[in-house]
Amino acid sequence: MTRALILALVALTVLSACNRGPGKQRLWGQRMVFDGQVFRSKASGDKADRAQFAVQVNDAGKSLAGAREAARHRANEYCIRQFGRSDHTLATDLDTEDALLPLVNGDLVVRGECAGW
């Protein structure tokens, strides 16, 4: 029984790396592509008020149009995970001119608030 369990775990580990191209796929599916570019992004919420959040899109200079869409996507995803809805308001209008976007060390950083329940 133990031997079969160990063999099954080893087989799962070996097979989990199959069909992963270099930098093009994640373990559970394709990476999101915005304007032909892949962006790393993260959303972090305020522990005291989950509705308040910040989104950071790394290396936004690759494509500002793509970085805008990546930020919108991450904000939607954050609000859906927290409240089950994608309704949110961003402090910065992402459709503004490129020069007015809040870039910090080459990263697009925007704050927002989920609409809540």
C-alpha positions in Angstrom: 0.0 0.0 0.0 2.7 2.5 1.0 4.8 1.5 -2.1 1.9 2.1 -4.4 1.2 5.5 -2.8 4.8 6.6 -3.2 4.9 5.4 -6.9 1.6 7.3 -7.5 3.1 10.5 -6.0 6.3 10.2 -8.0 4.3 9.6 -11.2 2.1 12.7 -10.5 5.2 14.8 -9.8 6.9 13.7 -13.1 3.8 14.2 -15.2 3.0 17.6 -13.8 6.0 19.1 -15.7 4.9 17.6 -19.0 3.8 20.0 -21.8 5.2 23.1 -20.1 6.9 25.4 -22.6 9.7 27.7 -21.5 8.0 30.7 -20.0 4.8 30.3 -22.0 2.6 28.2 -19.8 1.7 27.9 -16.1 1.0 24.7 -14.3 -2.8 25.0 -14.7 -3.0 26.7 -18.1 -1.9 29.5 -20.4 -0.6 32.8 -19.2 -2.7 35.8 -19.9 -1.4 37.9 -22.8 -2.3 41.6 -23.1 -1.3 43.5 -26.3 1.0 40.7 -27.3 2.9 40.8 -24.0 2.9 38.7 -20.8 2.8 40.8 -17.6 3.4 39.8 -14.1 1.0 41.5 -11.8 -0.3 41.2 -8.2 -3.1 42.7 -6.2 -2.8 43.3 -2.5 -5.6 44.2 -0.2 -5.8 46.2 3.0 -6.3 43.8 5.9 -8.5 46.2 7.8 -10.7 46.9 4.8 -10.7 44.2 2.1 -12.5 46.5 -0.3 -9.3 48.7 -0.6 -6.6 47.2 -2.9 -3.6 48.1 -4.9 -2.6 46.5 -8.2 1.0 46.4 -9.4 1.9 45.5 -13.0 5.6 44.8 -13.5 7.6 46.2 -16.4 4.7 48.2 -17.8 7.0 49.9 -20.3 6.8 46.8 -22.6 3.3 48.0 -23.6 1.4 50.6 -21.7 -1.9 49.5 -23.4 -1.2 45.9 -22.3 -0.3 47.0 -18.8 -3.6 48.9 -18.5 -5.5 45.8 -19.5 -3.5 43.6 -17.1 -4.2 46.0 -14.3 -8.0 45.9 -15.1 -7.9 42.2 -15.2 -6.1 41.8 -11.9 -8.5 44.3 -10.2 -11.5 42.4 -11.5 -10.0 39.1 -10.3 -9.3 40.6 -6.9 -12.8 41.9 -6.4 -14.4 38.7 -7.6 -12.3 36.6 -5.1 -13.1 39.0 -2.3 -16.8 39.8 -2.9 -18.0 37.6 -5.8 -18.4 40.7 -8.1 -16.1 42.5 -10.4 -17.5 46.0 -9.6 -14.7 48.3 -8.6 -13.6 51.9 -8.9 -9.9 52.8 -9.6 -8.4 56.0 -8.2 -6.6 56.6 -11.5 -8.4 56.4 -14.8 -6.5 53.9 -16.9 -7.7 55.5 -20.1 -5.8 58.6 -19.4 -2.7 59.7 -21.4 0.4 57.6 -21.1 2.4 60.4 -19.4 -0.2 60.6 -16.6 -0.1 56.9 -15.7 1.2 56.3 -12.2 4.5 54.5 -13.0 6.8 53.6 -10.1 10.3 52.3 -11.2 8.8 51.1 -14.5 5.8 49.4 -12.8 2.2 50.5 -13.2 0.7 50.9 -9.7 -3.0 51.7 -9.2 -5.3 51.8 -6.2 -8.9 51.0 -6.1 -11.9 49.9 -4.1 -14.3 47.0 -4.7 -18.0 47.8 -4.7 -18.5 45.1 -2.0 -21.7 43.1 -1.5 
